[in-house]
Amino acid sequence: MRGRSNCDTCVHYIYDDELGYYVCEVNLDEDEMVKFMQGTFDDCHYYRLDDEYGIVRKQN
């Protein structure tokens, strides 16, 4: 099992019902994909926090 990484809290890391596991929906290049698959992708340029309460805070 992979340790906790940025992917676990990223908005682009989604559960795919057809595949039955989580995938990154960003089109990564070959080097980035290797790092992602090895679990060493800590410096992702596409990372965005999946903060579902962010919109609510902006409405106040």
C-alpha atoms as a printed R data frame, in Angstrom:
   type eleno elety resid chain resno       x      y       z
1  ATOM     1    CA   MET     A     1   0.000  0.000   0.000
2  ATOM     2    CA   ARG     A     2   1.221  3.438  -0.902
3  ATOM     3    CA   GLY     A     3   1.963  6.037   1.745
4  ATOM     4    CA   ARG     A     4  -0.052  9.201   1.964
5  ATOM     5    CA   SER     A     5   0.990 11.699  -0.720
6  ATOM     6    CA   ASN     A     6  -0.268 14.837  -2.370
7  ATOM     7    CA   CYS     A     7  -2.365 12.675  -4.684
8  ATOM     8    CA   ASP     A     8  -4.602 11.564  -1.828
9  ATOM     9    CA   THR     A     9  -5.887 15.128  -1.341
10 ATOM    10    CA   CYS     A    10  -5.735 16.280  -4.978
11 ATOM    11    CA   VAL     A    11  -8.839 17.254  -6.926
12 ATOM    12    CA   HIS     A    12  -7.470 15.371  -9.979
13 ATOM    13    CA   TYR     A    13  -7.163 12.040  -8.113
14 ATOM    14    CA   ILE     A    14 -10.559 10.438  -8.670
15 ATOM    15    CA   TYR     A    15 -12.108  7.019  -8.164
16 ATOM    16    CA   ASP     A    16 -12.885  5.299 -11.466
17 ATOM    17    CA   ASP     A    17 -15.895  2.979 -11.016
18 ATOM    18    CA   GLU     A    18 -15.125  1.019 -14.181
19 ATOM    19    CA   LEU     A    19 -11.520  0.310 -13.193
20 ATOM    20    CA   GLY     A    20 -12.260 -0.058  -9.483
21 ATOM    21    CA   TYR     A    21  -9.402  2.117  -8.224
22 ATOM    22    CA   TYR     A    22  -8.184  5.724  -8.021
23 ATOM    23    CA   VAL     A    23  -6.573  7.341 -11.064
24 ATOM    24    CA   CYS     A    24  -5.037 10.695 -11.886
25 ATOM    25    CA   GLU     A    25  -7.143 12.380 -14.545
26 ATOM    26    CA   VAL     A    26  -4.292 14.690 -15.648
27 ATOM    27    CA   ASN     A    27  -2.482 13.701 -18.838
28 ATOM    28    CA   LEU     A    28   0.984 13.078 -17.386
29 ATOM    29    CA   ASP     A    29   4.036 12.688 -19.605
30 ATOM    30    CA   GLU     A    30   6.034  9.447 -19.467
31 ATOM    31    CA   ASP     A    31   8.480 10.575 -16.751
32 ATOM    32    CA   GLU     A    32   5.694 11.993 -14.583
33 ATOM    33    CA   MET     A    33   3.671  8.791 -14.962
34 ATOM    34    CA   VAL     A    34   6.618  6.654 -13.822
35 ATOM    35    CA   LYS     A    35   6.988  8.819 -10.695
36 ATOM    36    CA   PHE     A    36   3.225  8.642 -10.085
37 ATOM    37    CA   MET     A    37   3.176  4.841 -10.394
38 ATOM    38    CA   GLN     A    38   6.173  4.518  -8.038
39 ATOM    39    CA   GLY     A    39   4.550  6.799  -5.460
40 ATOM    40    CA   THR     A    40   7.413  9.311  -5.588
41 ATOM    41    CA   PHE     A    41   5.475 12.136  -7.245
42 ATOM    42    CA   ASP     A    42   5.624 14.660  -4.398
43 ATOM    43    CA   ASP     A    43   6.357 17.762  -6.488
44 ATOM    44    CA   CYS     A    44   3.402 17.629  -8.894
45 ATOM    45    CA   HIS     A    45   2.812 20.815 -10.866
46 ATOM    46    CA   TYR     A    46  -0.854 19.928 -11.357
47 ATOM    47    CA   TYR     A    47  -1.679 19.459  -7.668
48 ATOM    48    CA   ARG     A    48  -4.771 21.308  -6.454
49 ATOM    49    CA   LEU     A    49  -6.259 20.730  -3.024
50 ATOM    50    CA   ASP     A    50  -9.663 19.061  -3.139
51 ATOM    51    CA   ASP     A    51 -11.303 21.534  -0.764
52 ATOM    52    CA   GLU     A    52 -15.050 21.093  -1.031
53 ATOM    53    CA   TYR     A    53 -15.626 23.874   1.534
54 ATOM    54    CA   GLY     A    54 -13.599 26.457  -0.429
55 ATOM    55    CA   ILE     A    55 -16.649 27.699  -2.346
56 ATOM    56    CA   VAL     A    56 -18.645 28.153   0.849
57 ATOM    57    CA   ARG     A    57 -15.878 30.278   2.384
58 ATOM    58    CA   LYS     A    58 -15.831 32.515  -0.719
59 ATOM    59    CA   GLN     A    59 -19.583 33.123  -0.468
60 ATOM    60    CA   ASN     A    60 -19.289 34.699   2.992
